[in-house]
């Protein structure tokens, strides 16, 4: 579903936020959370940040959609 929404919105930046991490046992309305790698499959515009944040500036937005996966420090 997230991939479909991103395709429709065509954002410059995507930051996945709600996904399964080790030790997390959460159930949401539509079932269990999936690992972030399920969303990232087949996408080549992924950057894994080493920090739990990314600096974003209107002057430096990428030309194509870029996916940032933030660190879970």
C-alpha angles and dihedrals in degrees: 000000000000091000090053092050092049090050091054097044096040094205123189092227132027123189114186109218112166111058140120118276129181111287095016117123105182131150121199130193094271098043137279123343114255126221116267090244089069089062093043096053111123094007117120099182096078126130120186108210118217090213130056090247142049126209110231126191128178089231093057102043111137120251091232129037112282124195118215119196107196124217115257095219 
